[in-house]
Amino acid sequence: MNSLDTQLAKKVNEFLTTTFSLPEQNLDFQATRSEFEGDRTLVLFPLLKATRSAPQVLGDQLGAYLVKECPWVRSFNLVKGFLNLSISDSFYLDFLNQIKDDVTYGHQRPTTSSETVMVEYSSPNTNKPLHLGHIRNNLLGYSVAKIIEAAGNKVIKTQIINDRGIHICKSMLAWQRFGDGETPISAQLKGDQLVGKYYVLFDQKYKAEIQELTAQGKSEKEAAQEAPLLVAAQELLRRWEANDPEVRKLWEMMNGWVYEGFEKTYQDLGVSFDSYYYESKTYLLGKSIIEEGISNGIFYTKNDGSVWVDLTAEGLDEKLLLRSDGTAVYMTQDLGTASQRVKDHPEIQGMVYTVGNEQDYHFKVLFLILKKLGYSWAESLYHLSYGMVDLPSGKMKSREGTVVDADDLMLQMETTAKEISEQHGKLDALSEQEKKQLYRDIGLGALKYFILKVDPKKRILFDPEASVDFNGNTGPFIQYTHARIQSILRKAPEGLKMNPEAFVALDTKEKEILKQLLSYPEVLEQAAAQHSPALIANFVYELVKRFNSFYQNISILGETNEALLGMRVLLSQKVAETIAASCSLLGINAPDRM
């Protein structure tokens, strides 16, 4: 069913076309302010110039037309340039009747588009475990993929793993020098955590060498460049690039440890991927594209042999694409990876890159170069740029071991959820296994909702304890409302007839719930178009607030009128289904008991 605004817009445009011969207009509908009578308000000011009308004249004409042509527009009133429309209860009851047996309302739509979108997220380095920053990246990417899919598209979820480079060699060298053959099994650590331990150890030993060299009279810069550990790590990288069998064997072993660790973290976090790309296999792919760009005059070569692209005409700068020695830079790799993905999946019409906002400029350049190269799919590339995640304790640094480990954070969230849930004391009927699953659902729900409710572009100050509050704009509050409704449904009389047509009037609070439910498909489309899980999070929070106001002020199971009881139970059921569907798009489980 089309949203109320969509149906109103159709009728308003019919009037504008018939009366003023205007093409279809973009219309601004808003919720009617509480001090005025009405449900939806049309802002008339943008239409006054095109219609050459005064607000009062246009409002009276349009209001009368809508009342005549739309049986469900009960009345109208005009306040300056704002046309307030009152919608009949029958409209909302008809909507409830239409979705009564539709178990898919609020859930994924059937694939209606031939468009296939690839969504990239995570993209970790194999020298350390995933941390809080990776959590925001993964939650955003995974949720956006689910939202785009739910809006009727095909989606391929992917990542590129940064498995080569000097940072990887630092972990490898530290393990060689100080590891004494330690393995994840012998250390009783996840593989990514073990490798991360040696990355931190390298930094500690490296700093000690710098300090020793400066004490011998070297400058800070000289000491940093000449420290034996760094020199050895650089040599290890050269041997890796030369395919030294011994170095490659060590690299494969330690990366294997990391991949096992990553997979466990992804599983616990509830995210997944359809394909994987590895920097070690893609970092040279862009060279042929560079050669093509040179031959077509898009790129140019400087006297030292380096290759550049001049983007100054587009307001950017000159960008290096190949160094003078012929080695690739990140831009080279990203050009090749994008091209390879389209070769692997010719059906792709667009790609979404989930990467922090410190890379905004990089992606502007990447997308512009791909367009200059003439790739049609380059018009549909999108950088899902997001802000950093901070903690009350300050900024995280991987080298210094001050990051918040993703595994530790998830465990902390589960523990906090357990403590708060036990204080509520309503879990006696659950088994220990069911309780453990519930604590995990609540803890992860709190974490995911806290991060996803914020516009991706904004920076976040993450407060673990505040996120697990059972009141307010939190995941547990939304989950608890779902569980509350499930309790109502379990207690509802068997064989209850839930027929909205048997009831003709609505309480204001019932109508407010139906208004929110009616807007769901439109919100889903907006969230997909804007790549913003925050729109879904804000939608479901508003729905939950409206239901709880209804629950606290109006009797549901205590109602003696069977038709009214049936309508209210049906309304509750549809709210629960839409909460569960919205939570699913955010990667959150909606428990039936809490």
C-alpha positions as CSV (number, residue, x, y, z in Angstrom):
1,M,0.0,0.0,0.0
2,N,1.3,3.5,-0.9
3,S,2.0,5.8,2.0
4,L,-0.5,8.5,2.9
5,D,1.8,11.2,1.5
6,T,2.2,9.3,-1.7
7,Q,-1.6,9.1,-2.1
8,L,-2.1,12.7,-1.2
9,A,0.7,13.8,-3.6
10,K,-1.0,12.0,-6.5
11,K,-4.3,13.8,-5.9
12,V,-2.6,17.2,-5.3
13,N,-0.7,16.9,-8.6
14,E,-3.9,15.9,-10.4
15,F,-5.4,19.2,-9.2
16,L,-2.3,21.3,-10.1
17,T,-2.2,19.7,-13.6
18,T,-5.9,20.1,-14.3
19,T,-6.2,23.6,-12.8
20,F,-2.9,25.2,-13.6
21,S,-1.4,22.9,-16.3
22,L,1.6,22.3,-14.1
23,P,4.0,19.3,-14.4
24,E,4.4,17.1,-11.4
25,Q,5.6,19.0,-8.4
26,N,7.8,17.9,-5.4
27,L,5.5,18.4,-2.4
28,D,6.3,19.1,1.2
29,F,4.1,17.2,3.6
30,Q,4.6,17.4,7.3
31,A,2.9,16.1,10.5
32,T,0.3,18.7,11.6
33,R,1.4,20.6,14.6
34,S,-0.4,19.6,17.8
35,E,-2.0,23.0,18.3
36,F,-3.9,22.7,15.0
37,E,-6.6,20.3,13.8
38,G,-5.4,17.8,11.3
39,D,-3.1,14.8,10.5
40,R,-1.0,15.9,7.6
41,T,0.0,19.4,6.5
42,L,0.9,20.5,3.0
43,V,3.3,23.5,2.8
44,L,1.8,25.7,0.1
45,F,4.6,28.4,-0.2
46,P,6.6,26.6,-2.9
47,L,3.5,26.4,-5.1
48,L,2.4,30.0,-4.9
49,K,4.7,31.4,-7.6
50,A,3.9,28.6,-10.1
51,T,0.2,28.9,-9.6
52,R,0.2,32.7,-9.2
53,S,-2.2,32.3,-6.3
54,A,-2.5,33.8,-2.8
55,P,-2.1,31.2,0.0
56,Q,-5.8,31.5,1.1
57,V,-7.1,31.1,-2.5
58,L,-4.9,28.1,-3.3
59,G,-5.5,26.5,0.0
60,D,-9.3,26.8,-0.2
61,Q,-9.4,25.5,-3.8
62,L,-7.0,22.6,-3.1
63,G,-8.7,21.6,0.2
64,A,-12.1,21.5,-1.4
65,Y,-10.8,19.4,-4.2
66,L,-9.2,16.8,-1.8
67,V,-12.3,16.6,0.3
68,K,-14.4,15.9,-2.9
69,E,-12.0,13.5,-4.6
70,C,-10.6,11.6,-1.5
71,P,-13.4,10.1,0.6
72,W,-10.8,9.6,3.4
73,V,-9.9,13.4,3.6
74,R,-12.5,14.4,6.2
75,S,-11.9,18.1,6.3
76,F,-9.3,20.8,6.0
77,N,-8.3,24.1,7.5
78,L,-5.8,26.7,6.4
79,V,-3.2,28.5,8.6
80,K,-1.4,31.1,6.5
81,G,0.5,29.0,3.9
82,F,-0.1,25.6,5.6
83,L,-3.0,23.4,4.5
84,N,-4.0,21.0,7.3
85,L,-5.8,17.9,6.3
86,S,-7.8,15.7,8.6
87,I,-7.8,12.0,7.6
88,S,-10.8,9.8,8.5
89,D,-10.5,6.8,10.8
90,S,-11.7,4.6,7.9
91,F,-8.5,5.2,6.0
92,Y,-6.3,3.8,8.8
93,L,-8.7,0.9,9.5
94,D,-8.7,0.1,5.8
95,F,-4.9,0.1,5.9
96,L,-4.9,-2.2,9.0
97,N,-7.3,-4.5,7.2
98,Q,-5.0,-4.7,4.1
99,I,-2.0,-5.7,6.1
100,K,-3.9,-8.0,8.5
101,D,-2.8,-11.2,6.8
102,D,0.3,-9.8,5.2
103,V,3.1,-11.5,7.2
104,T,5.6,-9.8,5.0
105,Y,4.6,-6.2,5.8
106,G,7.6,-4.5,7.3
107,H,9.9,-7.3,6.1
108,Q,12.0,-7.8,2.9
109,R,10.2,-7.1,-0.3
110,P,10.5,-9.5,-3.2
111,T,13.3,-8.5,-5.6
112,T,11.6,-5.9,-7.9
113,S,14.7,-4.4,-9.4
114,S,17.3,-5.8,-11.8
115,E,19.9,-3.7,-10.1
116,T,22.7,-5.5,-8.2
117,V,24.8,-3.5,-5.7
118,M,28.1,-4.6,-4.1
119,V,28.6,-3.4,-0.6
120,E,32.1,-3.4,0.8
121,Y,32.8,-3.2,4.5
122,S,35.2,-4.4,7.3
123,S,38.4,-4.4,5.2
124,P,40.7,-5.1,8.1
125,N,44.5,-5.4,8.4
126,T,45.9,-8.8,9.2
127,N,48.2,-7.5,11.9
128,K,45.7,-7.0,14.7
129,P,42.3,-8.0,15.9
130,L,39.1,-6.1,15.0
131,H,38.4,-3.2,17.3
132,L,35.6,-0.7,18.1
133,G,36.2,1.2,14.9
134,H,35.8,-2.0,12.9
135,I,32.5,-2.7,14.7
136,R,31.0,0.6,13.5
137,N,32.3,-0.2,9.9
138,N,30.9,-3.7,10.0
139,L,27.5,-2.8,11.5
140,L,27.0,0.0,9.0
141,G,28.0,-2.0,6.0
142,Y,26.0,-5.0,6.9
143,S,22.9,-3.0,7.8
144,V,23.1,-1.0,4.6
145,A,23.4,-4.2,2.6
146,K,20.3,-5.6,4.3
147,I,18.3,-2.3,3.8
148,I,19.2,-2.1,0.1
149,E,18.2,-5.8,-0.3
150,A,14.9,-5.3,1.6
151,A,14.1,-2.4,-0.7
152,G,14.0,-4.9,-3.6
153,N,17.5,-5.1,-4.9
154,K,20.2,-7.8,-5.2
155,V,23.2,-7.3,-3.0
156,I,26.7,-8.8,-2.9
157,K,28.5,-8.3,0.4
158,T,32.2,-8.1,0.1
159,Q,35.5,-7.0,1.8
160,I,39.1,-6.4,0.8
161,I,41.6,-7.8,3.3
162,N,44.7,-5.7,3.7
163,D,47.1,-8.7,4.1
164,R,50.4,-7.2,2.9
165,G,52.7,-4.3,3.7
166,I,55.1,-3.1,6.3
167,H,52.6,-3.4,9.1
168,I,52.1,-7.1,8.4
169,C,55.9,-7.6,8.4
170,K,56.3,-5.9,11.7
171,S,54.1,-8.5,13.4
172,M,55.9,-11.3,11.5
173,L,59.3,-10.0,12.6
174,A,58.3,-9.6,16.2
175,W,57.0,-13.2,16.3
176,Q,60.2,-14.5,14.6
177,R,62.4,-12.6,17.1
178,F,60.4,-13.0,20.4
179,G,57.7,-15.6,19.8
180,D,59.6,-18.7,20.6
181,G,57.2,-20.7,18.4
182,E,54.0,-19.6,20.2
183,T,50.8,-20.5,18.5
184,P,47.1,-19.6,19.2
185,I,46.7,-23.1,20.7
186,S,49.7,-22.9,23.0
187,A,48.9,-19.3,24.0
188,Q,45.1,-20.1,24.3
189,L,44.4,-16.9,22.3
190,K,42.4,-16.2,19.1
191,G,44.8,-16.1,16.2
192,D,44.1,-12.4,15.5
193,Q,44.7,-11.5,19.1
194,L,48.0,-13.4,19.1
195,V,49.3,-11.6,16.0
196,G,48.1,-8.3,17.4
197,K,50.1,-8.9,20.5
198,Y,53.3,-9.1,18.4
199,Y,52.4,-5.9,16.5
200,V,52.2,-4.1,19.8
201,L,55.5,-5.8,21.0
202,F,57.2,-4.6,17.8
203,D,56.3,-1.0,18.6
204,Q,57.5,-1.3,22.1
205,K,60.9,-2.8,21.1
206,Y,61.2,-0.3,18.2
207,K,60.7,2.6,20.5
208,A,63.3,1.3,22.9
209,E,65.8,1.1,19.9
210,I,65.0,4.7,19.0
211,Q,65.6,5.8,22.5
212,E,68.9,4.0,22.6
213,L,70.0,5.5,19.3
214,T,69.1,9.0,20.3
215,A,71.1,8.5,23.5
216,Q,74.1,7.7,21.2
217,G,73.7,11.1,19.5
218,K,71.3,10.3,16.6
219,S,68.5,12.7,15.8
220,E,64.9,11.5,16.3
221,K,64.4,11.2,12.6
222,E,67.7,9.4,12.0
223,A,67.0,7.0,14.9
224,A,63.5,6.2,13.6
225,Q,64.8,5.4,10.2
226,E,67.9,3.5,11.3
227,A,66.5,1.4,14.1
228,P,67.5,-2.2,13.4
229,L,64.0,-3.6,13.9
230,L,62.5,-1.3,11.2
231,V,65.3,-2.0,8.8
232,A,64.7,-5.8,9.4
233,A,61.0,-5.3,8.8
234,Q,61.7,-3.5,5.5
235,E,63.9,-6.3,4.4
236,L,61.2,-8.8,5.2
237,L,58.8,-6.8,3.0
238,R,61.3,-6.8,0.1
239,R,61.7,-10.6,0.5
240,W,57.9,-11.0,0.6
241,E,57.6,-9.0,-2.7
242,A,60.3,-11.2,-4.2
243,N,58.3,-14.3,-3.3
244,D,60.8,-15.6,-0.9
245,P,59.5,-19.1,0.0
246,E,60.4,-18.9,3.7
247,V,58.8,-15.5,4.2
248,R,55.7,-16.4,2.3
249,K,55.3,-19.6,4.4
250,L,55.5,-17.5,7.6
251,W,53.1,-14.9,6.1
252,E,50.5,-17.6,5.2
253,M,50.7,-19.2,8.6
254,M,50.2,-16.0,10.6
255,N,47.5,-14.7,8.2
256,G,45.7,-18.1,8.6
257,W,45.7,-17.5,12.4
258,V,44.2,-14.1,11.8
259,Y,41.5,-15.3,9.4
260,E,40.3,-17.9,11.9
261,G,40.1,-15.2,14.5
262,F,38.3,-12.7,12.3
263,E,35.7,-15.4,11.3
264,K,34.9,-16.0,14.9
265,T,34.4,-12.3,15.6
266,Y,32.2,-11.9,12.5
267,Q,30.1,-14.8,13.6
268,D,29.7,-13.4,17.1
269,L,28.9,-9.9,15.7
270,G,26.3,-11.4,13.4
271,V,27.7,-10.2,10.0
272,S,28.7,-12.2,6.9
273,F,30.2,-11.8,3.5
274,D,29.5,-13.3,0.0
275,S,33.0,-12.7,-1.4
276,Y,36.5,-11.8,-0.3
277,Y,39.3,-9.9,-2.0
278,Y,42.9,-9.8,-0.8
279,E,45.3,-6.9,-1.2
280,S,48.1,-9.4,-1.9
281,K,46.3,-10.4,-5.0
282,T,44.9,-7.0,-6.1
283,Y,47.7,-4.5,-5.5
284,L,49.1,-4.9,-9.0
285,L,45.8,-5.1,-10.9
286,G,45.6,-1.4,-11.6
287,K,48.8,-1.3,-13.7
288,S,47.1,-2.3,-17.0
289,I,44.4,0.3,-16.3
290,I,47.2,2.9,-15.8
291,E,48.7,2.0,-19.2
292,E,45.3,2.3,-20.9
293,G,44.8,5.7,-19.3
294,I,48.3,6.9,-20.6
295,S,47.5,5.7,-24.1
296,N,44.2,7.5,-24.0
297,G,45.8,10.7,-22.7
298,I,43.9,10.6,-19.4
299,F,47.1,10.1,-17.4
300,Y,50.6,11.5,-18.1
301,T,54.2,10.5,-17.3
302,K,56.7,12.8,-15.6
303,N,60.4,13.0,-16.4
304,D,61.2,10.7,-13.5
305,G,58.9,8.0,-14.9
306,S,56.1,8.4,-12.4
307,V,52.5,8.5,-13.6
308,W,50.0,11.1,-12.6
309,V,46.5,12.3,-13.3
310,D,45.7,16.0,-13.4
311,L,42.4,16.8,-11.6
312,T,42.9,20.5,-11.1
313,A,40.2,21.4,-13.6
314,E,37.7,19.5,-11.3
315,G,38.9,21.4,-8.2
316,L,41.2,18.7,-6.9
317,D,44.9,18.3,-7.4
318,E,47.4,16.1,-9.3
319,K,47.4,12.5,-8.1
320,L,50.2,10.0,-8.2
321,L,49.2,6.7,-9.7
322,L,52.6,4.9,-10.2
323,R,55.9,5.7,-8.5
324,S,59.0,6.4,-10.6
325,D,60.2,2.8,-9.9
326,G,57.0,1.4,-11.3
327,T,55.5,0.3,-7.9
328,A,51.8,0.7,-7.2
329,V,50.2,3.1,-4.7
330,Y,46.8,2.6,-3.0
331,M,45.0,4.4,-5.8
332,T,46.4,2.0,-8.4
333,Q,45.2,-1.0,-6.3
334,D,41.7,0.5,-5.9
335,L,41.3,1.1,-9.6
336,G,42.2,-2.5,-10.3
337,T,40.1,-3.9,-7.5
338,A,37.0,-2.0,-8.7
339,S,37.5,-3.2,-12.3
340,Q,38.1,-6.8,-11.2
341,R,34.9,-6.8,-9.1
342,V,32.9,-5.9,-12.2
343,K,34.7,-8.6,-14.2
344,D,33.8,-11.1,-11.5
345,H,30.2,-9.9,-11.2
346,P,29.2,-8.3,-14.5
347,E,25.7,-7.8,-13.1
348,I,26.9,-5.1,-10.7
349,Q,25.4,-1.6,-11.3
350,G,26.9,0.1,-8.3
351,M,29.3,-0.3,-5.4
352,V,29.1,1.1,-1.8
353,Y,32.4,1.6,0.0
354,T,32.0,1.6,3.8
355,V,35.2,3.5,4.8
356,G,35.9,6.2,7.5
357,N,35.7,9.9,6.6
358,E,39.5,10.3,6.8
359,Q,39.4,8.8,3.3
360,D,36.8,11.2,1.8
361,Y,39.3,12.8,-0.6
362,H,40.7,9.4,-1.7
363,F,37.2,8.3,-2.8
364,K,36.5,11.6,-4.6
365,V,39.6,11.0,-6.6
366,L,39.0,7.3,-7.2
367,F,35.4,7.8,-8.5
368,L,36.5,10.7,-10.7
369,I,39.3,8.7,-12.3
370,L,37.0,5.8,-13.0
371,K,34.5,8.2,-14.7
372,K,37.3,9.7,-16.8
373,L,38.2,6.1,-17.9
374,G,34.7,5.8,-19.2
375,Y,33.3,3.0,-17.0
376,S,29.5,3.4,-17.0
377,W,29.2,1.8,-13.6
378,A,31.4,4.5,-12.1
379,E,28.3,6.8,-12.0
380,S,26.8,4.5,-9.3
381,L,29.7,4.4,-6.9
382,Y,29.1,5.6,-3.3
383,H,31.4,6.3,-0.4
384,L,29.5,5.5,2.8
385,S,31.6,7.8,4.9
386,Y,31.4,7.6,8.6
387,G,32.8,9.3,11.7
388,M,35.2,7.8,14.2
389,V,34.1,6.1,17.5
390,D,35.5,7.6,20.6
391,L,35.4,6.4,24.2
392,P,35.2,8.4,27.4
393,S,38.9,7.4,27.9
394,G,39.9,9.0,24.6
395,K,41.3,8.0,21.2
396,M,42.4,4.5,20.4
397,K,45.9,3.6,19.0
398,S,46.6,0.1,17.7
399,R,50.4,0.3,17.9
400,E,50.2,1.1,21.6
401,G,47.7,-1.5,22.5
402,T,45.1,1.0,23.6
403,V,42.3,-0.1,21.2
404,V,39.1,-1.6,22.4
405,D,39.1,-5.2,21.2
406,A,35.9,-6.1,19.5
407,D,35.7,-9.5,21.2
408,D,36.3,-7.9,24.6
409,L,33.6,-5.3,24.0
410,M,31.0,-7.8,22.9
411,L,31.7,-9.9,26.1
412,Q,31.5,-6.7,28.2
413,M,28.1,-5.9,26.6
414,E,26.8,-9.4,27.3
415,T,28.0,-9.2,31.0
416,T,26.4,-5.7,31.4
417,A,23.1,-7.0,29.9
418,K,23.1,-10.0,32.3
419,E,23.6,-7.7,35.3
420,I,20.7,-5.4,34.3
421,S,18.4,-8.2,33.2
422,E,18.9,-10.0,36.5
423,Q,17.9,-6.8,38.4
424,H,14.5,-6.9,36.6
425,G,14.0,-10.4,37.9
426,K,11.6,-11.7,35.2
427,L,13.7,-14.6,33.7
428,D,12.9,-17.5,36.1
429,A,11.0,-19.4,33.4
430,L,14.0,-19.5,31.1
431,S,16.7,-22.2,31.1
432,E,20.3,-21.2,31.6
433,Q,21.0,-21.6,27.9
434,E,18.0,-19.4,27.0
435,K,19.2,-16.8,29.5
436,K,22.7,-16.8,28.0
437,Q,21.3,-16.3,24.5
438,L,19.0,-13.5,25.8
439,Y,21.9,-11.7,27.5
440,R,23.8,-11.9,24.2
441,D,20.9,-10.6,22.2
442,I,20.4,-7.7,24.6
443,G,24.1,-6.8,24.8
444,L,24.6,-6.9,21.1
445,G,21.3,-5.2,20.5
446,A,22.4,-2.4,22.8
447,L,25.8,-2.1,21.0
448,K,24.3,-2.1,17.5
449,Y,21.5,0.2,18.1
450,F,23.7,2.8,19.9
451,I,26.0,2.9,16.9
452,L,23.4,2.7,14.1
453,K,20.9,5.2,15.5
454,V,23.5,8.0,14.8
455,D,23.8,9.4,11.3
456,P,26.8,7.7,9.8
457,K,28.6,11.0,9.1
458,K,28.6,12.0,12.8
459,R,31.3,11.1,15.3
460,I,30.2,8.8,18.2
461,L,31.1,8.9,21.8
462,F,30.3,5.3,22.8
463,D,29.1,4.7,26.4
464,P,28.6,1.0,27.0
465,E,26.6,1.4,30.2
466,A,24.2,4.0,28.8
467,S,23.6,1.8,25.7
468,V,22.1,-1.0,27.9
469,D,19.5,1.2,29.5
470,F,16.0,-0.4,29.4
471,N,14.5,3.1,29.0
472,G,15.0,5.7,26.4
473,N,16.3,5.6,22.9
474,T,18.2,2.3,23.3
475,G,18.2,-1.2,21.8
476,P,17.0,-2.9,25.0
477,F,14.0,-0.5,25.2
478,I,13.0,-1.6,21.7
479,Q,13.6,-5.2,22.4
480,Y,11.6,-5.1,25.7
481,T,8.6,-3.6,23.9
482,H,8.7,-6.4,21.4
483,A,8.8,-9.0,24.2
484,R,5.9,-7.1,26.0
485,I,3.8,-7.4,22.9
486,Q,4.6,-11.1,22.5
487,S,3.3,-11.5,26.1
488,I,0.1,-9.8,25.1
489,L,-0.3,-12.0,22.1
490,R,0.3,-15.2,24.2
491,K,-2.4,-14.1,26.6
492,A,-5.0,-13.0,24.0
493,P,-8.1,-15.2,23.8
494,E,-7.9,-18.1,21.4
495,G,-10.0,-17.8,18.3
496,L,-10.2,-14.1,18.7
497,K,-11.7,-12.5,15.6
498,M,-9.4,-9.7,14.5
499,N,-11.5,-7.8,11.9
500,P,-10.8,-4.1,11.5
501,E,-14.0,-3.7,9.4
502,A,-16.1,-4.6,12.5
503,F,-14.8,-1.4,14.2
504,V,-15.4,2.2,12.9
505,A,-13.6,4.6,15.3
506,L,-10.1,4.9,16.5
507,D,-8.6,6.5,19.6
508,T,-5.9,9.1,18.9
509,K,-3.2,6.9,20.2
510,E,-4.2,4.0,17.9
511,K,-4.3,6.3,15.0
512,E,-0.8,7.6,15.8
513,I,0.5,4.0,15.7
514,L,-1.2,3.3,12.3
515,K,0.3,6.5,10.9
516,Q,3.8,5.3,11.8
517,L,3.2,1.8,10.4
518,L,1.9,3.3,7.2
519,S,5.1,5.2,6.7
520,Y,7.4,2.2,6.9
521,P,7.8,1.4,3.2
522,E,8.6,5.0,2.5
523,V,11.2,5.1,5.3
524,L,12.7,1.9,4.0
525,E,13.1,3.4,0.5
526,Q,14.7,6.6,2.0
527,A,17.1,4.5,4.1
528,A,18.2,2.6,1.0
529,A,18.6,5.7,-1.1
530,Q,20.5,7.6,1.6
531,H,22.5,4.5,2.9
532,S,21.4,5.4,6.4
533,P,20.4,2.7,9.0
534,A,19.7,5.7,11.3
535,L,16.4,6.3,9.5
536,I,15.3,2.7,10.3
537,A,16.5,3.1,13.9
538,N,14.6,6.4,14.4
539,F,11.5,4.9,12.8
540,V,11.3,1.9,15.1
541,Y,12.1,4.0,18.2
542,E,9.2,6.3,17.3
543,L,6.9,3.3,16.7
544,V,7.9,1.9,20.1
545,K,7.3,5.2,21.8
546,R,3.8,5.4,20.3
547,F,2.9,1.8,21.2
548,N,4.1,2.3,24.8
549,S,1.9,5.4,25.1
550,F,-1.0,3.4,23.8
551,Y,-0.2,0.5,26.1
552,Q,0.0,2.7,29.2
553,N,-3.2,4.6,28.5
554,I,-5.6,2.2,26.8
555,S,-6.7,-1.3,27.9
556,I,-5.9,-4.1,25.5
557,L,-6.7,-7.5,27.0
558,G,-9.1,-5.9,29.5
559,E,-11.4,-4.6,26.8
560,T,-14.9,-6.3,26.8
561,N,-16.0,-5.2,23.3
562,E,-14.8,-8.2,21.2
563,A,-14.5,-6.1,18.0
564,L,-12.4,-3.5,19.8
565,L,-10.3,-6.2,21.6
566,G,-9.6,-7.9,18.2
567,M,-8.6,-4.6,16.6
568,R,-6.2,-3.8,19.4
569,V,-4.6,-7.2,19.5
570,L,-4.2,-7.1,15.7
571,L,-2.6,-3.7,16.0
572,S,-0.2,-4.9,18.6
573,Q,0.7,-7.9,16.5
574,K,1.5,-5.7,13.5
575,V,3.6,-3.4,15.7
576,A,5.6,-6.4,16.9
577,E,6.1,-7.7,13.4
578,T,7.4,-4.3,12.2
579,I,9.7,-4.0,15.3
580,A,11.2,-7.4,14.5
581,A,11.6,-6.5,10.8
582,S,13.2,-3.1,11.6
583,C,15.6,-4.7,14.1
584,S,16.5,-7.4,11.6
585,L,17.6,-4.6,9.2
586,L,19.9,-3.3,12.0
587,G,21.2,-6.8,12.6
588,I,19.4,-7.0,16.0
589,N,17.5,-9.9,17.4
590,A,14.0,-9.1,18.9
591,P,13.5,-11.6,21.8
592,D,10.0,-12.9,22.6
593,R,10.7,-12.9,26.4
594,M,12.7,-10.5,28.5
